[in-house]
Amino acid sequence: MLISPLTAACLLLSCVQAQSSTSSYVEPSVPTGRPVPGDYSGALRPQIHYSPPKGFMNDPNGMFLDPDGVYHLYYQYNPTGIVAGNQHWGHATSRDLFTWENQPIAIYPGAEGEGIFSGSSVIDVNNTSGFFPNQTNGVVAFYTLNTAKEETQEIAYSKDNGYTFTKYANNPVISINSTQFRDPKVIWYPSTQRWVMVVAYAQEFVIGFYTSPNLKTWTHASNFSHHGLLGLQYECPNLVQIPMLSNISIENPLEQSNIASSDMFILQISINPGAPLGGSIAQYFPGTFNGTHFTPIDGAARIADFGKDNYAGQFFYGIPATSPQVSIAWASNWQYSQVVPTGSLEGWRSAMSLPRYNVLANTTRGDYSLVSLPYDLSPLYSSTSSLANSTSLVNTSLLYDYSSTVPSGAITFNMTISSLPSANVTGTANFTFMSSVTGESLRGGFYLGGDTPFFLDRGGIRGFDNPFFTDKFSTNNLINADTQTFRVQVVIDRSIIEVFLDNGLRSATTTFFPDGMLDTLMISTRELNPGVQVSAAVYGLTSTWTSLENSNGTVAGNVTMGSQRVRRDTLGHIHN
């Protein structure tokens, strides 16, 4: 995680001598023991994506799936401002990855001038740390403690499934006398019975690998250095074992029978600034890992997202290696994240991406490509049938006004173009979201001929103007030679759009900030070859926040958990 020069200067001016790691210092204006309340009704507020109740949010942190089936999302959080700084770990939980319950802030700075920067969490099932006698669900969080003098790696442990934490008395667990050493991600490696940490030596363009038997004592094992895009610095590394698809060409590639276990890993590295489109971006390297050393299959830099608003993604700890890995990313870009209009208009900044399934697949032009698809959206459908559809959308248009039928303003559509000829393909497939009030528009489309480019254009949105807010994005998406079919899934949610091409082989995350809510969709095709078939279906998505509002329209969060009025068994599991 990188903070702004202004925030860094403030830290330098305000830094005082650090207190002990068990300090109970809390800034007076930051609530303790209760969630921060929030208003989720704003016109720009996403309704199926996670966003903070108020204040500024950036990197996802510490994500894990607990033994009770609850997903825990922590995140970089400034509860007292709408720009980065005063970093805490915010916390939210969910059973379906869409309906999030805000929890009390999980980890606080221990002294004025400190920041709790990005990191990860694990479940210490076998109590290797010694923190959890007679308990199998103890959680250990790893974070970077940032001060004006140094960045060190610290740990905190939780005996109540990750709701409250105690900082380790002998922190830090790793210190190298560096101000650019951060973002630890920890996994368990069964073959060596050791914990493994990847951590960024940010401005040296190095990812360090450390091992530990007990989460407290760490030994340096190897380095991964100067690969792919460098930019200004490496940040937020992730290491995860990931399965392979047997066939990406089938209609439902995530069918269990199509997923094969694999010894492949991916090492994901975020860089900022230095992205090809400017600002921040994530890249990944498929390869093998033997417990101490990561070996990439080649030297190519593979970009995880062709939009501009997908950064610092993290994979949930606790997902079996034989299953698709689940990730969430920060849906913004450091070039403009601290000035987008949601701050001044609605008191919050930044949302997370949709939760995504991730697998590897071998494709026509690339081995071990990362495939990302949205987590199952069907439980959010506003009706059992589509709101609009066509099975013959050939050289014509489908127009749908959802201003009165979808109160959330969130919809998704799927389009499939099949029976394409193997040569001399012609035609286009386009979509446009429009505001019937302001005339603003957001559009995208695919040119099926030539080098088959796909584009996304937010230039028709007028609610935010910034020289770094690039408005057009594109990628190339070869038509699948096995099926002669092109598929696209689009999800739009008030101020964020995510696009998934050909079963998630390519994806884009893009934010936008309209003056008027988008409420009309047009899908069209033109100049297609004879015999080509096109189908499309549109679904409304139900807000996951409105059901959590109290009588005042405020989402209060888990006030019961905040007061610790819960009952647990001897293993720490929650009982209602």
N, C-alpha and C positions, 0 to 999 in steps of 0.2 A: 504494500500500500504506500502510495506517495501522497503527501499532503501539499497544499499550495505553498508558494514562497511566503505569502502573507501569514499563513498559519504558522509556518516554521519560525518566522521572525517573532511572532507573538510568544511562541514557546521559549525562544531564547531569552526574551525579556522577562518572562514570568517564572522561569525555572528556579526552584529552590532546592535545597539539599533533600535528596530522596529519603523518604521514610522507609521503614522496614516493609518487607513484602506482605506482612500480615496487617499492615496499616488499615484502619477503618475510615480514612479520609474520604469524604464525599462532598462534592461541591454543593452548597446549600440549596441551589435551585433545581437539583436533580433528584427526582423521587426515588425512594428506596422502599422495597417491600410491596410495591403495587405497580401495575402496568401504567405506562403513559397513555392517557386517553387520546382518541383521535376522531376527527370528522372525515368520513370516507365518502361523502356525498358530492364532492366537488366535480365540476364538469370535466376536469382533466385527470381525475383520480381513477386509475385502473380498478376494475371490479372483479377480475379473476386472477390478477397478478398480485404478489405481495408488495406492499409499500409501507413505510413506517407510519406510526400514528401522527407524528409531527417531527420536525427537525430534518436533519440530513443523514442519509444512509449511503454507504458504498459497499465494499466487498462483502459477499457472503462468507461466513466463518463457521467453523466448528460443526458442520452439518453431520448428523448421524441419525440412524433409525434405531429406536430403543426396543427393548424386549417386549414392550406392550404394544408395538405397532405404531408408535407415535414418531413422526418425523420432527426433528429439532433443527431449526434454522436460527443461527446466530448471525450477527452482521455488524459491520463497522457503523457506529452510531454516535452522532452528536445530538444529544437531547436538548441542547440549549441554544442551537443556532441552525441556520439553513445553509451553512457552508461547512466544509470539512474542518476538523479540529475537535479538541476535547473528546477524544475517541474512547468510547465504551464498547462493550459487546451487548447490543440489543438481542432480544430473544422472542421467537414465536414458534408455535407448535401446530401440527396438523396431522390428521389421519388420512387425508386424501390428497395432500399437496396443493390444494386450492383454497380450502377453508382454513384460514389461519387464525389462531387465537394469540393475541399479544400477551406476553408474559412480562413480569418485572425484569428490568435490566439485569443481566446475568453477571457481568464482571465489570468492576469499576476501577479507575486509576487509584493507585495507593497514595499519591501525593500530588499536590499542585504542580503542573508542568509535565506530568506523565501522560502517556497515551497508551491505551490497550489496543495494539495494532493487530493485524490479521493473523489467523492461525486455524487450528483444526481441533477435533475431539476424537477420542476413541473410547470404547467400552473395555475395561480391564477385567474380562470375564474370570481370569485365573488369579486375580489379585497379585500380579507380578510387582506392583508398586508397593504393596503392603498397606495401602490406604484403606482397604476394604475387607477387613476380616468378616467371614460369614456372609459375604455378599457377592453376587455374580453380575450385578449391573452397575458397578461403580464407573463413573465417567471421569476421564482426565482430559482437560482442555490445555492446549498449547497455544501460546500467543507471544507476540513480540512486544516487549516493554520498550517503548520509545521515550527517550529523554533527550535533552539537548546534547548530552555527552556521549550517549551510546545507545545501540539497539541490542538487546539481549533476548534470549529465549527463556520464557518462564512457563510454569505449569500451575494449574489450579485443579482441585479435585472436588467431585460432587457425589454425595451419598444418597441423593434423592432424585436420581434419573436426569440430572442436568439442569435442575431449576435454580439451585443455589450452589455457590462454589466457595471453597476455602483455598487461599493461595498457599502454596508450598513454602514452608518456613525457610528452606535452604535455597530459594531462588537466588540467582538464575541457574538453570541447568546447563546452558551453554552461553559463554561469553568469549568474544574474540577481540574485544576492544575496537569495535567498528561502529560507525553511525549508519552503515548501509548493509545491514544483515538482518533479514526479516522473512516473515510469512511461512512458518513451519507447517508442513503437512505430514502427518504420521499415519502409518499403516502397520498391520501385523503381517509378518512374513512367516508362514507356517513351517517351511522347509528348514529354516535355521532357528526357529523358535525365538525370534528376535523382533523387536520393534524397529521400524525403519523411518527415518525422518528425511524429507527433502526440504531444503531451505535455501533462500536466495542470498548470495553475495551480490547484491543488486547491481552495483556499478562496476563490478569486475566481470560481469556476464558469466557468472559461475553458479551452478546449482550444486550445493554440497549434499552428500549422502552420509548420514550418521546412523549408527545402530545402537540398540540398548536392550539389556535383559529386563529392565525394571522401570522404564520411563523416566528415571531420575539421573542415571549415569550414562553419558553418551560418548561414543567413540567415532571419530571421523573415519569414513571408509573409502570414499572416492569423490571425484568431482566430475561434473558434466559441464563443459565449457565452450563458449563461442560457437553455438550452433544456431542456425536459422537467422531470423531477424533479431538484431541487437537493440536498435533504438537507443534510448538513454540508459535503460536499465532493465534487468530481469526482475519480475515480481511474481508472487502467488503461484509457486509451482505446485503441481498435483501429480501424483503417481498412483495409477490404478490398474489392476488386472482386468481385462475386458474380453468378453466372448466374441466369436465371429459369427457372421451370418453365412449360412450355406448358400443362399440364393437371394440376392437383393431384388431380383426382378419380379418376384411374386407379389400379388396384390396386398397381402398382409405379411410383411417380412418378419414381424416380431412373433409369429406363431412359435410356440415352444419347440416344435419339431424342426424348425428352421434355424435354431440357435445352437451352435456347437461350442463346447468349452474349449478354452485356448490358453496357451502359456504366454500369450502376448500381453504386454503392458503398453500404456501410453504415458508419456511424460508431457504434461501440458505446462507451458510457460507463458505468462503474460508479460507484455512489454509496454512501457509508457515513458515518454512519448516515442514516436518512431513508427507508428503504423503506416502502411502504404496510403491510407486515406486520411492520415493525421491522427494524432493523439494515441489512444490506448487500444490494444487488440490482444487476442489470445492466439497462440500457435501450439501445435502438438507434434510429438515425435513418437511413432510406433516403434516398438523394439522389445528386447528381452531383458529380464532382470534376474540376477542370481543371488540376491540378498545383500549384495554390496555394490555391484556395478550395473549400470544401465547401458545397453548397447543398442543404438538406433539401427533400423534396417537400412537407412541411407542418410544422406545429409540434407534432404529436402526439408524446407519449412512448409508445413501444411497449416493453412489458416482455417480456424474452426467456424468462422461466420463471415459472410461477405457484406454484412451491414457495418454500421459504425458504433453500435450500442450493445456490445456484448463483451464483458471484461471480467477477469478474475474469477471465472467459473470454478466451482468446486463440486466434487463428487461426494455423495453421502457415504459415510462409513457405515458398515453393517449390511450392505447389499451383497449377497453371495456372488462370488467371482464367476459363477456359471450363468448368472442372470444379467440382463441388460443393466448397465450402471446408470444411476439416476443423478442428474446434475442440475444445478441452478447457477445462473450468472448474474452479475450486476448489469442492468440494462441502461447503461449510460456511457459517457466518454469524458475523460478528464479535461478535454479542451473546453467543454461548456457546461459540465454537470453542476457547477456552483452558481450559474447564472440563469438557468432555465426558469420559465415564468411560474412554475408550480410553487416556488418558494414565496414570491411576493403575493401571488393570488390566493394560495390555499395553505401556506404554512408548512409544506413538506417538499422534499426533493429526493428523487430517484425511486425506481421500482426494480424489482427482480424480474428476470426472464421467466417464461413458463418453465416448469419442471420438464426435463427431457430424458427420454430413454437414449442410451448410447451403446452402440456396438461397432465392431469393425467389419468391413466388407472389402473384398477384392472386386475391382471394377475394370472396365475396358481400358482405361488409361492410368490406373493407379492401384497399387497394392496397399492394403491396410488403410483404407479411407475410413475416417470417423463418420458414422451415420448417426444423426440426431433427429429424433421424432418427439413431438409433444406427448407428454403423459396423457392417458386416456381422458378425453374431454367429454365423452358421452354422458357421464353423470350430471354434467352441467347444462345439457340441452334443455331449452325452455319448453319443448314439446317433444313427444315421441316420434313425430314425423318432421321432415324438413319444412322450413317456412316457404321455400321456393326451390324448384328443381326443374331440370330439363334433361331428357335423354337424347335430344337431337339438336344440340346447340352448335349447329354447323353453319358458319357464315351468317350468323345472326346474333342477337343480344338477349340477355336476361336482365331485367330491371326490377329491383326490389327496394321499396321504401320501408325501412324498419323503425321509423321514428316513433310509431305508436305501438308496435308489437314487441319491441325489445327494450324495456326500460333501462337495462344495464348499459346499452350502447355497445355491448360486446357480442360479436358474431364470429362464426367460422364458416368457410366454404371449402369444398373439395371440387377439383375439376380433373377429369381424365380425358386425354386425347389419344385415341387408339387407331389401329389399322393404318398407320402412317406408311407411305411407300418407303422402300429401302434406298431410293435415290431421287434426286430432284424434288425434294420436299419444299413446299411453299406454305405461306400463310402466317398469321399471327394469332395469339391468344392474349387478351388484355383484360384487366379489371380496374375499376375506378371506384373509390369511395368518395362521396360528396356530401357537403352540407347544404341542405335545402334553404338554410337561412342566410349564409354568408357566401355561398358559391365556391368555397374552398374545395380542394380535391387532393387526393392521394392516390397514386396509380402505380401499376406494375404490369409487366407483360413479357411474353416470350416470342421471339422470332424463330420459327421452326426451320428456316432454311439457313444456308451459309454456315457460320461458325456457331450457330444456335445460342445467341446471347439472351439472357434474362435480365430485366432491369426493374428497379424500384425507384420511385421519384416522389419525394416529399416537398418538392419545390412549390406546389400549389397550396401549401398551408401557410397562413400569414400571421400566426400568433407569436412567432419568435424569430428574430433575425440576429445572426451572429456570423462573423466572417469564417468561423471554423465549423459552422453547422452545415457541413456538406449536404447537398440536397439530392444527389443522384448516385446510385450504386448499381453495379452490374456484375454478372459472372457468366461463365459459359457452361452450358449443361448439355452434353451430348445426348442425343436420343438413344435410348436403350436398344441396341441392335438385336437383342434376343426377343424383345416383345414389340418393338416399333411403337412404343407407348410413352407418353409424357404425363406425369402426374404433378399436381401442385395442391398444397394445403395452405390456407391463409387464416391467421387468427388476428383479429383487430380488437383492441380494448381501450377505447377512449383516446389514449395518447401514446399507444405502443402497438406496433404491428410486427408479427413474426411470420416468416414465409419458409415453407419446407418444400424443396423440389425433389421429385423422384424418390419417394420413400425416405426423405431425410438425408439424401446424399449431399445436398447443399442446403444451407439455411442462412437466413438473415434476420437480424433483430434491429429495429429502427424505431426511435421515438419521434414524436411530432406533437405540436402544441397549437391546435386550431383556435381561432376566435369563436367559432360555432361548432357544436358537436356534429360529427359526421353521422349521417342517418340514412344514406341511400347508397346502394351498391349496384353497379352495372358490370356484368361479365359478357364479353363478346369475343367472337372469332371472325376472321376475315381471310378470304383468298386461300382457303384450305384446298388441298387436292381432292379430286373426286374419290369417294369411298371412305374418306376419313370419318370417324365417329367421335362425338364429343358428348360427355355428360357432366352435369354439375349439380350440386346440392348445397343449400344454404341453411345453417342452423343458428338459432339464437342461443346465447349463453346467459345463464342466470347469475346475478351478482352473488358472490359469496360473503359480502360484507353487510348487506342490508339486514340479514337475519340476525346479525350480532349487535345491531343498534339498540340502545335503550330508548326510553320514551322521549328523551331529549335529542335523539338522532346521533348520539355519541357512541362509538365503539370503545367500551371501557376496558376490554381485555379480561384476563383471568384474575379477577379480584379475590376469588377464593384461594387460588394458589398463592397470590401475593400475600395473603394473611396466614399462609401455611396451614389452612384448615383442611388437611387431607389425611387419609389413613393409609398406612403402608404396612406390608408384611415384613418378615425378617430379611427378605431379599431386597427390600426397597421398592417393590412394585406397588403402584398406586391402586387403591380399591375405592370404588364409589360408595 
